Amino acid sequence: METQETNGKAVAALVLGILSVVIPYLGLILGIVGLILASGSLKEITVTNQGGRGMAIAGRVTSIVGVCIWGILIVFIILGLILFASDPYYWY
């Protein structure tokens, strides 16, 4: 049985997806780049019949999770700042 070459973009998408969940402050950017790489690698895997489809899907899922976590965190930070700034006793 011949082994298939693993798509490099799939590996990169998985690594960036995991890092997007773990690394603070850069997680949103890493997640977006991971999503782009995962989509590209899935297209390449379909065309070239390479291996790594599971890694590309896992990279896509972890990137989505990372983007969602950081998106929700940013929304909470903005809401907190709005509530803090709208406090009438803040200016006294």
TORMARDREN-401689 format. One record per residue (C-alpha): x, y, z. Coordinates in nm, 4 decimals. Each point is the difference from the previous one (the first is absolute). Example, Ala and Ser with C-alpha at 12.3 -4.5 7.8 and 13.67 -1.06 7.14 Angstrom:
BEGIN
     east    north       up
   1.2300  -0.4500   0.7800
   0.1370   0.3440  -0.0660
end
This chain:
BEGIN
     east    north       up
   0.0000   0.0000   0.0000
   0.1399   0.3334  -0.1057
  -0.0024   0.2830   0.2550
  -0.1435   0.3327  -0.1036
   0.1839   0.3235   0.0476
  -0.1622   0.2145   0.2679
  -0.1049   0.3479  -0.1077
   0.2197   0.2614   0.1693
  -0.2787   0.2561   0.0218
  -0.2115  -0.2510   0.1939
   0.2750  -0.0386   0.2599
   0.0435   0.3780   0.0220
  -0.3767   0.0499   0.0357
  -0.0143  -0.2499   0.2868
   0.2945   0.1624   0.1791
  -0.1446   0.3497  -0.0426
  -0.3431  -0.1195   0.1122
   0.1432  -0.1428   0.3208
   0.2085   0.3124   0.0598
  -0.3044   0.2217  -0.0556
  -0.1656  -0.1596   0.3022
   0.3109   0.0104   0.2188
   0.1856   0.3234  -0.0760
  -0.1497   0.3166   0.1466
  -0.0407   0.3201  -0.2035
   0.1135  -0.1556  -0.3306
  -0.2598  -0.2762   0.0036
  -0.2484   0.1821  -0.2203
   0.2561   0.0664  -0.2722
   0.1417  -0.3531   0.0178
  -0.3508  -0.1434  -0.0207
  -0.0843   0.1994  -0.3106
   0.3247  -0.1028  -0.1706
  -0.0672  -0.3616   0.1046
  -0.3457   0.0139  -0.1580
   0.1432   0.1319  -0.3258
   0.2682  -0.2698  -0.0068
  -0.2496  -0.2758   0.0861
  -0.2315   0.1013  -0.2829
   0.2866   0.0144  -0.2465
   0.1389  -0.3327   0.1106
  -0.3368  -0.1733  -0.0329
  -0.0245   0.1231  -0.3585
   0.3563  -0.1144  -0.0746
  -0.0606  -0.3408   0.1589
  -0.3060  -0.0516  -0.2180
   0.1870   0.0942  -0.3186
   0.3357  -0.1717   0.0660
  -0.1274  -0.2998   0.2027
   0.2502   0.0681   0.2797
  -0.0357  -0.1131   0.3581
  -0.0827   0.2179   0.2964
  -0.3735   0.0515  -0.0453
  -0.0618  -0.0771   0.3679
   0.2653   0.2495   0.1062
  -0.1524   0.2661  -0.2233
  -0.3453  -0.0576   0.1492
   0.1421   0.0021   0.3536
   0.1874   0.3210  -0.0830
  -0.3213   0.1558  -0.1260
  -0.1911  -0.1013   0.3137
   0.2668   0.1195   0.2438
   0.0353   0.3262  -0.1928
  -0.3749   0.0580   0.0183
   0.0051  -0.0718   0.3733
   0.2918   0.2389   0.0488
  -0.1639   0.2782  -0.1996
  -0.3268  -0.0456   0.1912
   0.1737   0.0084   0.3383
   0.1912   0.3157  -0.0802
  -0.3006   0.1607  -0.1693
  -0.2148  -0.0560   0.3087
   0.2812   0.1274   0.2223
   0.0304   0.3187  -0.2062
  -0.3768   0.0558   0.0193
   0.0107  -0.0358   0.3806
   0.2919   0.2427   0.0231
  -0.1826   0.2582  -0.2122
  -0.3196  -0.0425   0.2037
   0.1973   0.0348   0.3214
   0.1641   0.3192  -0.1216
  -0.3361   0.1416  -0.1072
  -0.1560  -0.0812   0.3364
   0.3007   0.1400   0.1854
  -0.0019   0.3225  -0.2019
  -0.3765   0.0444   0.0406
   0.0173  -0.0169   0.3804
  -0.1319   0.3366   0.1253
   0.2169  -0.0146   0.3132
   0.3181  -0.0571  -0.2017
   0.0494   0.3705  -0.0672
  -0.0336   0.1147   0.3658
end
